[in-house]
Amino acid sequence: MAKYNNEEINYLTYLVNETSTTWPQRAQLMSDKFNKEYNVNSIKSYVNHRKRSDAWDYQKGKPAIKTEVKGNGEQTSEIKLRMTAEQAKDPDYVLQAHGYDSQNWEIVKLTSNVWEQNSSSDGLVQLYQSKIVVKPKVVYNTADIIEALKKDVHPKELKRKIHGSRNLIIPLADWHFGITKFEDIELKLSDLINILHKGYKTIVIEQLGDLFHSSQIKKSQTMRGTELDSVNMEKAIDDAKVFFDILIVSCIEHANEIIVQHAEGNHSGNLEYMFLIYLEAKYPQIKVNYHNQYRYAYLLDNVGIFLTHGQYAKKKELPLLFATEFPDIWSKATTRELQTGHFHTQQTLDYDGVIHRQLGTVKPNDNYEIENGYTMGKKVWQIFEYDTDRLRVTYDL
């Protein structure tokens, strides 16, 4: 078989793939261009050999794919194609190249072999023989997740031991379980239980957002996909379950009514929503107000409490915003308080009689906070005790 240099290969590739010339015309054009004799059989034999190597038509975008379906639901796929080293490492790109939707399939195993080949337009290029083993992604809808959460939950029946006439608010702002471990808050929880022994009419547990550090289980990232410090989210959920189990049992034993209120955070809003469903299933004696709203308000006797995580809207705009969105609660309240988190620092502001309590966090400093010098928060957990009309006691734990 005749040997051709890169220029001859590129020109012959152009004639075959980009023109409608016949084989005799291609032989004549090759002879005219390179000033030597080419015959039809020679160039035709060369092209057929190249086609059998699966490399001739790679730039056409129609590589042959070999697929095998296994009995366990997995599939193997083998393909020869042109791609960069970066693309060869991108699971989504490789899946699409093999004809799989990355939303519905995931790679179990990926093997790539590379070799070099002349291109009519780009000269020497890298070609890959890519072989993958894939399996269908397990996709749950919301109903499936709720059922999974409730499946092995056994409701607890608890008896009330004592109650009182005042109300207690227990805010949980920016706890970031994953960074925060149960042992970090165990002593503070013990101090709170001693307070609960006084007895209360109503206890409100406020989940003010960012209960967990990550919005994902196998990745560490916010709701918007910002990458975070790596955390063990399975342990984070276990720590949260232990904490809430101890807290809620003690609340049920020392109050007439227990309510869990919610304001979605920017780190873990989806997990927070599901976790509240878990709490409702486990403790039928309490009221869990789970929702997808950024802001929420409620009345505690004559005290209006207005909740938001704090990542949206300017601070000074919050009173008018809540008055507009919750006019009934705003008008009935004789005392109005805004409660937010997000900034991890403690601050109390007075907007013409409307008190804004920006709550700090008990979370240990993570690498981001240490690097940027955000390390001076007091790490205080504030608990608020009210009579029917106003705040009476603040506990700093």
PyMOL commands that set and color helices and strands:
alter all, ss='L'
color gray80, all
select helices_A, chain A and resi 6-18+23-34+40-52+58-60+85-88+91-97+142-151+182-196+233-253+269-282+315-325+327-332+367-372
alter helices_A, ss='H'
color red, helices_A
select strands_A, chain A and resi 65-69+75-82+105-119+123-136+167-172+200-207+255-262+287-288+295-300+303-308+335-340+347-351+354-358+382-386+391-396
alter strands_A, ss='S'
color yellow, strands_A
deselect
rebuild
show_as cartoon
